[in-house]
Amino acid sequence: MYTPRYLKLMKSGELAARADDAVARLSNCNICPRKCGVNRLDDEIGTCRTGRYARMASFGPHFGEEHPLVGTRGSGTIFFTGCNLNCTFCQNADTSQGGGGMDLDAHTLAHMFVDIQRRGCHNLNLVTPTHVLPQILEALVIAAQDGLALPLVWNCGGYESIDALSLLDGVVDIYMPDFKFTHEDPSRAYCDAPDYPSVAKAAITEMHRQVGVLQMDDADLATTGLLVRHLVMPNGLGGSEAAIRFLFEKISPNTYVNIMNQYRPCHLAKGDPDIGHPPEHDLWMDAIGLARKLGLRVDG
């Protein structure tokens, strides 16, 4: 039976030390590449619209995730409110940018972690967790003391600070980042983050260094490793070919990737001349074909 990586850090006291370190960083917040510098301990608000406490939109078993996470009992997802990217085309803008949800102190969040396990889910899947990394770590300390022993999935947008990722080394079992864009112009236009391509490449490289390629157990459930998502965008704006070649050449030929074709114009994308329509079907077929030709492990 797989033993989550964070349990070893819990026994040594390192997990609690990292949680304290991360929470202290909220006083001049540099948790993500935005480095807003606001004092979130006093509930000052930066790009992510989140103060001292994490906010949750919903939680429970989810069967719409990638095959290695879902199994027969579902992936135990916790959807956090707020985001450090605020994409103009976000399909969950009400959650990521609407500012709603319920504030959770560390004990309440820890209770939800353990409840996910009690429901029989195969893993603890933290969705949009980047901006609440400190709050997650302090809750994880409590949850591990209360018997949590599920693999931890970091389900993020790919816009991660290497310094912050160092706090997750030996904590996260499965990294599942988006790899949204490979060029600066669309990143600037749709995420207000022209550095997204370089940041995401560095983050994915570090994630792979920490956990390696995706590993499965005898039931074909993921236990540890890297799983990358790439959403095919209209007019090729996501740079699918460059994304796939990066994963093959710079990460590993055995990288597990989900090349998604479910883009629909949402939020501010409606009516946009470039992204206000679904992507051309051939773009997705070409991306899938290239990934399979290179030998990447393609979801589905």
C-alpha positions, 0 to 999 in steps of 0.5 A, a space after each residue: 500500500 502506498 504511503 504518502 510522502 508528507 507522512 515522513 515529513 510529519 514524523 520528523 517535524 519538518 511538515 510543521 516547520 514548513 507550514 510555519 514558514 509558509 504562513 509567515 510569508 503571508 505578511 508580505 505575500 510572495 507565495 506566487 510569481 505575482 509577489 503582490 507583497 500585501 499583508 494577508 495576515 491582516 486580510 489585505 487582498 492581492 491578485 488572488 482576492 484571498 486574505 488570511 484564510 482559504 476559501 472553499 467553493 465545494 468539496 467531495 468525490 469527483 468523477 470527471 478527473 483524469 483516469 488515473 485519479 478517479 478509479 471506482 470511488 472518485 478523486 476527493 476534490 476541494 475547490 478553492 475560491 480565488 486564483 493567481 491567474 484570473 484568465 479571461 476565458 475561465 470556465 469557473 470564473 464565479 469561483 476563481 474570480 467571484 470572491 465567494 465561498 466559505 472561510 476555513 480556518 486550519 482545523 476546519 480545512 483539516 476536517 474536510 481533508 479527513 472527511 474526503 478520506 472517510 468517503 473512500 476517495 482515492 486521493 486528496 485533490 486540491 484544485 486551484 491551491 497555489 494562493 493558499 499553499 500556507 493554509 493547506 500546509 497548516 491544515 495538513 499537519 492537523 489532518 495527518 495527526 488525525 489519520 489522513 493517509 491519502 496521496 496528495 494531488 496539487 491541481 494547479 494552473 502552472 503559475 508557480 514560484 520555485 521558492 514556494 514549490 520548495 516548500 512542497 518537496 516531499 509533501 505533494 505526491 502527484 503534481 497536476 499542472 496546467 500548461 496553458 501557453 508557450 508564448 508571451 503575447 497570449 499569456 499577457 492578453 488572457 492572463 495578464 502574465 507575460 512570464 507565464 510560459 517561462 514560469 510554467 516551464 520552470 515549475 513543471 521542470 521542478 515538479 518532475 524533479 520532485 516526483 518523476 513520471 506518473 506511477 500507478 499501483 496494481 489498480 491503475 491508480 496514480 500514486 506519485 508523479 507528474 500529470 500535465 494538462 494542456 488545453 487546446 485553444 482557438 487559433 492555436 494560441 496555446 502553442 500546443 506543438 511547442 508545449 508537447 515538444 517541451 514535455 517530450 524533450 525537456 521533461 521526459 518521453 514518458 510524461 503523462 499528458 491530458 490534451 483537452 478539447 473542451 475549450 468553450 468561450 466563457 466569462 470575458 472570452 464571449 465575443 472576443 474575435 480570437 478566443 470567442 469560439 471553440 478551437 478548430 477540431 484539427 488543432 486537437 487532432 494534430 496535438 493528440 497525433 503529435 503526442 502519440 507519435 512522440 510516445 508521450 503517455 496520453 490520457 484516454 
